[in-house]
Amino acid sequence: MDEKPVNIEQPVNLAEALASFSDVYSPRIVTRVNDYDVRIAHVRGEHVWHVHEDTDEFFLVLDGRFDVALRDADGNESTVVLGKGDVFVVPRGTEHRPSSPGGSILMFEPTGTASTGDRHEGEIPAHVDSTTGHALG
């Protein structure tokens, strides 16, 4: 994670924050709430199958479409399709793979949570940043 502190004393305009970077699947931390990061990211293409063993993952679609493929313990897959304004929580311990034709999202995750989970399947694609978040700006 970048060492720059997160500015918690000034409001953050999400549209301006999203306009400040163009990388996909490279979340920026816009603020913190208790021990949680509030992160934003541009999304396009497929992420990697991954799991967060000890935390749920909250998504709010700010723009575009965002799909979340889910895999249950028996290996059965299903996909949740989200549009602008939709929220979805992936329960802890659930394997999932985000994908998108293009858009932007906001996430709540405990500070220090890796974007590629506690474990992931296969190689991490070049367009996916395995990070605990970057400071905005």
MILOGU-895814 format. One line per 10 residues: number of its first residue (from 1); their letters; for each residue x, y, z of N, C-alpha, C. Coordinates in pm, 1 decimal. Layout:
N
NUM> a> X Y Z X Y Z X Y Z; ...
END
This chain:
137
1> mdekpvnieq> 85.0 -117.0 0.0 0.0 0.0 0.0 89.0 122.6 0.0; 45.4 225.1 -71.0 119.9 349.8 -69.8 124.3 404.3 72.1; 233.6 471.8 106.8 251.0 523.1 241.3 187.6 658.7 263.1; 139.1 724.8 156.7 73.7 853.4 173.9 -50.8 834.6 259.2; -72.1 922.0 357.5 -192.1 907.3 439.7 -317.8 937.4 360.1; -426.6 874.3 400.4 -555.4 900.3 338.6 -610.7 1027.4 400.8; -654.9 1121.4 317.2 -709.6 1248.0 365.1 -849.2 1223.3 419.4; -864.6 1235.6 550.2 -995.1 1212.3 610.4 -1060.9 1340.8 657.7; -997.2 1453.9 631.2 -1050.7 1581.2 678.8 -1119.6 1662.0 569.7; -1115.0 1618.2 446.2 -1176.0 1690.0 334.7 -1270.2 1595.3 260.4
11> pvnlaealas> -1379.1 1649.1 206.7 -1466.9 1564.0 126.8 -1395.9 1516.7 -0.1; -1437.9 1402.4 -50.7 -1383.2 1347.4 -174.1 -1497.1 1335.4 -274.0; -1481.4 1397.2 -389.9 -1577.5 1384.4 -497.5 -1539.3 1260.0 -576.9; -1628.1 1161.7 -581.0 -1594.2 1034.5 -645.0 -1569.9 1048.5 -794.7; -1645.3 1132.9 -862.4 -1623.6 1152.4 -1006.9 -1484.2 1209.3 -1031.7; -1444.6 1308.2 -952.7 -1310.7 1365.8 -967.6 -1202.8 1264.2 -931.0; -1227.4 1186.7 -826.2 -1130.1 1085.2 -786.4 -1111.7 982.1 -896.8; -1221.6 935.2 -956.7 -1211.4 837.7 -1065.3 -1141.7 896.2 -1188.0; -1160.3 1025.4 -1212.6 -1096.4 1090.3 -1326.9 -946.1 1108.3 -1307.1; -898.5 1090.8 -1184.8 -757.2 1113.8 -1155.5 -666.8 995.0 -1189.9
21> fsdvyspriv> -725.7 882.4 -1229.9 -645.2 765.2 -1268.5 -723.0 684.1 -1371.0; -652.2 599.9 -1446.4 -719.8 521.7 -1550.5 -694.3 371.7 -1540.1; -606.0 328.2 -1452.3 -577.2 185.4 -1437.4 -703.3 108.8 -1399.1; -719.7 -11.5 -1453.6 -832.4 -95.8 -1415.1 -788.0 -193.9 -1307.9; -884.5 -234.8 -1224.5 -858.6 -328.5 -1114.9 -735.7 -286.8 -1034.2; -724.4 -157.5 -1007.7 -616.2 -100.8 -927.5 -678.5 -1.5 -829.0; -737.5 -53.0 -721.0 -818.7 31.1 -632.5 -741.8 143.2 -564.3; -812.4 257.4 -550.4 -761.0 373.3 -478.0 -842.4 388.5 -350.1; -775.5 418.2 -242.5 -841.7 437.0 -113.8 -884.8 582.5 -104.6; -1016.4 605.9 -94.6 -1065.9 743.4 -89.0 -1084.9 791.9 54.0
31> trvndydvri> -1107.1 699.2 147.2 -1118.2 733.8 288.9 -1118.7 604.4 369.2; -1124.0 619.8 500.0 -1133.3 503.1 588.7 -1250.1 523.1 684.5; -1314.3 412.8 718.6 -1421.0 410.2 818.4 -1381.1 303.5 919.9; -1348.6 346.6 1041.0 -1298.2 255.4 1143.3 -1179.0 178.1 1086.5; -1186.8 47.7 1078.2 -1075.8 -32.8 1026.8 -1099.7 -76.7 882.3; -1184.2 -1.5 810.9 -1218.3 -36.9 673.5 -1172.4 70.5 576.5; -1123.7 26.1 459.7 -1094.5 116.5 348.8 -1220.8 131.5 265.6; -1243.2 251.6 216.6 -1342.4 276.1 112.5 -1259.4 295.6 -13.3; -1273.9 203.9 -107.1 -1190.8 201.8 -227.8 -1277.0 220.5 -352.1; -1219.9 282.5 -452.8 -1284.3 293.2 -583.3 -1192.3 231.4 -686.7
41> ahvrgehvwh> -1252.0 183.2 -795.3 -1170.7 123.3 -901.7 -1245.8 130.1 -1033.8; -1168.3 142.0 -1140.0 -1220.7 121.5 -1274.4 -1216.0 -28.6 -1298.9; -1313.8 -80.4 -1370.2 -1319.5 -223.6 -1398.2 -1342.8 -246.6 -1546.8; -1270.6 -344.1 -1600.8 -1287.1 -383.5 -1740.5 -1212.7 -514.2 -1759.6; -1276.1 -609.8 -1823.1 -1215.6 -741.0 -1842.3 -1241.1 -830.5 -1722.3; -1172.0 -944.7 -1721.1 -1189.8 -1040.9 -1611.9 -1083.3 -1022.0 -1505.5; -1126.2 -1033.7 -1382.2 -1035.7 -1037.6 -1266.9 -989.1 -1182.5 -1255.6; -946.3 -1225.1 -1141.1 -902.1 -1362.1 -1118.2 -995.2 -1426.0 -1015.5; -1018.0 -1557.9 -1027.5 -1093.2 -1627.1 -923.0 -1014.6 -1614.1 -794.0; -1083.5 -1570.9 -687.1 -1016.1 -1555.4 -558.6 -1116.7 -1565.8 -444.5
51> vhedtdeffl> -1062.9 -1570.6 -323.3 -1148.1 -1581.6 -204.8 -1087.8 -1498.9 -91.6; -1175.5 -1436.6 -14.2 -1138.0 -1368.5 109.9 -1194.0 -1455.6 222.3; -1106.6 -1526.9 291.0 -1150.4 -1625.2 390.9 -1220.9 -1561.4 510.3; -1175.8 -1442.6 552.4 -1222.8 -1386.6 679.6 -1305.2 -1260.1 668.1; -1341.4 -1218.5 547.1 -1419.7 -1095.6 535.5 -1515.2 -1101.6 416.9; -1631.0 -1040.0 435.5 -1722.5 -1018.6 324.3 -1662.8 -908.9 236.4; -1713.2 -897.5 113.0 -1667.7 -791.8 23.9 -1789.6 -719.9 -33.3; -1797.2 -588.2 -7.8 -1910.5 -505.5 -48.6 -1876.7 -432.3 -177.3; -1966.5 -439.9 -275.2 -1950.8 -368.5 -401.5 -2070.8 -276.9 -425.6; -2044.6 -155.9 -471.0 -2145.6 -62.2 -519.6 -2102.2 -21.9 -659.9
61> vldgrfdval> -2187.4 -43.8 -757.9 -2154.0 -7.0 -895.6 -2183.6 141.1 -914.9; -2078.8 216.9 -945.7 -2092.4 361.0 -968.0 -2128.4 392.5 -1112.6; -2079.8 308.0 -1204.9 -2104.3 331.4 -1346.7 -2084.2 200.8 -1422.6; -2158.7 183.0 -1530.3 -2140.8 67.5 -1616.1 -2204.2 -58.3 -1560.6; -2146.7 -171.8 -1598.6 -2195.4 -302.4 -1554.6 -2081.4 -375.8 -1486.7; -2117.1 -453.7 -1385.5 -2017.6 -528.8 -1308.9 -2078.1 -664.4 -1277.1; -2013.0 -769.9 -1321.7 -2061.4 -906.0 -1298.7 -1972.9 -973.3 -1194.8; -2034.9 -1053.6 -1110.0 -1959.5 -1129.4 -1010.8 -1996.5 -1276.3 -1026.1; -1902.2 -1356.3 -1078.2 -1921.5 -1500.3 -1085.5 -1891.8 -1557.1 -947.3; -1975.9 -1649.1 -902.8 -1961.8 -1711.8 -771.5 -1947.2 -1862.1 -789.8
71> rdadgnestv> -1867.5 -1923.4 -703.8 -1848.8 -2068.6 -710.0 -1876.2 -2125.0 -571.3; -1970.9 -2220.8 -563.6 -2001.8 -2279.2 -433.3 -1904.9 -2392.9 -400.8; -1920.6 -2451.6 -283.2 -1828.6 -2555.4 -236.2 -1827.6 -2678.5 -326.4; -1935.6 -2701.1 -402.4 -1943.4 -2814.8 -494.4 -1889.4 -2782.6 -632.9; -1843.2 -2658.6 -651.5 -1788.5 -2618.4 -780.6 -1891.0 -2563.5 -877.1; -2017.1 -2551.0 -833.8 -2121.2 -2494.4 -919.7 -2102.7 -2343.6 -929.6; -2117.9 -2291.8 -1049.7 -2098.3 -2148.3 -1071.9 -2229.1 -2079.3 -1107.6; -2240.7 -1954.7 -1062.9 -2352.0 -1868.3 -1099.7 -2295.3 -1727.4 -1111.4; -2367.8 -1639.3 -1178.1 -2320.0 -1502.3 -1196.9 -2427.5 -1403.4 -1156.3; -2387.0 -1304.0 -1078.6 -2473.8 -1192.7 -1040.3 -2436.3 -1075.7 -1130.8
81> vlgkgdvfvv> -2534.8 -1019.8 -1201.8 -2512.2 -908.6 -1293.5 -2560.4 -780.5 -1225.2; -2470.5 -684.8 -1212.2 -2500.1 -559.6 -1143.0 -2488.9 -441.9 -1238.5; -2576.1 -345.4 -1220.3 -2572.8 -222.1 -1297.6 -2553.4 -102.8 -1205.9; -2545.2 13.9 -1264.7 -2524.0 138.0 -1190.6 -2623.8 149.0 -1075.1; -2570.7 174.8 -955.9 -2653.5 189.5 -837.4 -2679.1 61.0 -761.5; -2643.0 -53.8 -818.1 -2663.5 -182.1 -749.9 -2553.7 -208.1 -647.2; -2592.4 -273.2 -537.9 -2496.1 -316.8 -437.6 -2504.9 -467.8 -424.7; -2392.1 -528.2 -387.1 -2387.0 -673.6 -367.6 -2274.8 -703.9 -269.6; -2298.2 -802.1 -184.6 -2197.0 -846.4 -90.0 -2161.0 -991.2 -120.6; -2032.2 -1015.9 -142.4 -1982.1 -1152.4 -156.8 -1948.9 -1200.5 -15.4
91> prgtehrpss> -2015.5 -1306.1 31.8 -1988.2 -1354.8 166.9 -1846.2 -1409.0 181.6; -1791.3 -1389.7 299.7 -1657.3 -1441.9 327.7 -1650.2 -1590.2 292.8; -1534.5 -1630.7 242.8 -1513.5 -1770.4 207.7 -1573.0 -1813.7 75.5; -1633.1 -1722.2 1.0 -1695.2 -1754.6 -127.5 -1599.0 -1722.3 -241.1; -1568.1 -1823.2 -321.8 -1484.5 -1798.2 -439.6 -1563.1 -1712.1 -537.0; -1495.5 -1612.5 -592.4 -1562.1 -1523.3 -686.8 -1463.2 -1466.8 -787.1; -1519.5 -1425.0 -902.3 -1438.2 -1363.7 -1008.4 -1517.8 -1249.0 -1069.2; -1478.5 -1126.2 -1039.1 -1543.6 -1011.5 -1102.2 -1505.5 -1002.4 -1249.9; -1595.4 -943.3 -1326.9 -1566.2 -910.6 -1466.2 -1656.9 -794.8 -1506.5; -1617.3 -726.3 -1612.6 -1695.7 -611.3 -1655.5 -1661.8 -573.9 -1799.3
101> pggsilmfep> -1764.1 -528.9 -1875.7 -1734.6 -471.7 -2006.7 -1683.2 -328.4 -1992.8; -1689.0 -274.4 -1871.1 -1640.3 -139.6 -1841.7 -1727.7 -72.7 -1739.1; -1664.8 -5.1 -1644.7 -1739.8 64.7 -1542.1 -1650.7 105.9 -1427.5; -1716.0 140.5 -1316.5 -1642.1 176.9 -1196.3 -1721.8 130.4 -1074.6; -1648.4 99.0 -967.0 -1709.6 44.8 -846.3 -1653.1 111.7 -722.4; -1726.8 99.5 -613.3 -1681.9 138.6 -480.6 -1688.6 13.6 -394.9; -1586.4 -8.0 -311.1 -1578.7 -126.3 -225.7 -1550.8 -86.4 -81.4; -1602.8 -165.1 12.4 -1564.7 -155.7 153.5 -1490.0 -282.9 186.5; -1368.1 -269.2 237.5 -1288.9 -386.0 275.4 -1204.4 -350.8 396.7; -1179.1 -447.9 485.3 -1089.9 -417.8 596.5 -954.4 -369.7 544.2
111> tgtastgdrh> -898.2 -268.7 609.0 -767.2 -217.8 570.5 -667.9 -334.0 563.8; -591.3 -338.4 455.8 -492.5 -444.5 437.9 -541.2 -563.3 357.5; -668.7 -564.3 316.0 -723.0 -675.0 237.2 -665.3 -669.7 95.6; -610.4 -780.6 50.5 -552.8 -788.1 -84.2 -662.3 -799.2 -188.9; -644.6 -727.9 -298.6 -743.9 -727.3 -406.1 -756.6 -863.1 -475.3; -656.5 -949.2 -458.8 -661.0 -1083.1 -517.6 -686.7 -1190.0 -411.2; -734.0 -1146.7 -295.1 -778.1 -1239.5 -192.3 -666.8 -1305.5 -113.7; -708.9 -1396.0 -27.0 -615.9 -1474.8 53.3 -552.7 -1585.7 -30.0; -625.7 -1626.0 -131.1 -573.0 -1721.4 -229.7 -646.5 -1697.0 -359.6; -579.5 -1726.4 -469.9 -640.6 -1707.6 -601.0 -605.2 -1824.2 -690.9
121> egeipahvds> -680.2 -1835.8 -799.0 -662.9 -1946.0 -892.8 -585.6 -1897.5 -1015.0; -478.2 -1966.8 -1048.3 -404.1 -1935.7 -1169.7 -320.8 -1809.4 -1161.9; -271.0 -1770.1 -1277.1 -189.0 -1650.5 -1288.7 -275.1 -1525.2 -1278.2; -219.6 -1422.2 -1219.4 -289.7 -1294.2 -1212.3 -269.8 -1222.9 -1345.8; -380.2 -1186.2 -1414.0 -366.3 -1117.7 -1543.2 -288.9 -986.0 -1528.7; -223.4 -945.5 -1634.7 -141.2 -823.7 -1631.6 -223.0 -698.6 -1598.3; -351.9 -697.3 -1631.9 -434.7 -579.3 -1606.6 -493.5 -577.1 -1464.4; -463.1 -678.5 -1382.7 -512.5 -683.7 -1245.6 -397.2 -652.8 -1150.5; -416.2 -551.8 -1067.2 -317.2 -509.0 -970.6 -342.2 -582.2 -838.9; -249.7 -668.8 -798.1 -261.5 -735.4 -669.2 -206.8 -639.9 -563.2
131> ttghalg> -298.5 -575.1 -490.3 -261.3 -468.3 -400.0 -353.8 -465.0 -279.6; -311.8 -396.0 -176.2 -398.1 -366.9 -62.4 -453.9 -225.9 -74.6; -444.7 -169.2 -194.4 -498.0 -36.4 -222.0 -388.7 67.8 -233.1; -413.5 167.0 -315.0 -322.3 279.1 -335.0 -386.9 405.7 -282.3; -304.9 494.8 -231.1 -357.2 624.7 -189.6 -405.6 700.8 -311.6; -508.0 778.7 -294.8 -561.7 858.2 -404.2 -469.0 976.1 -431.7; -444.5 1002.4 -561.2 -360.9 1117.9 -596.2 -222.0 1088.3 -587.7
END
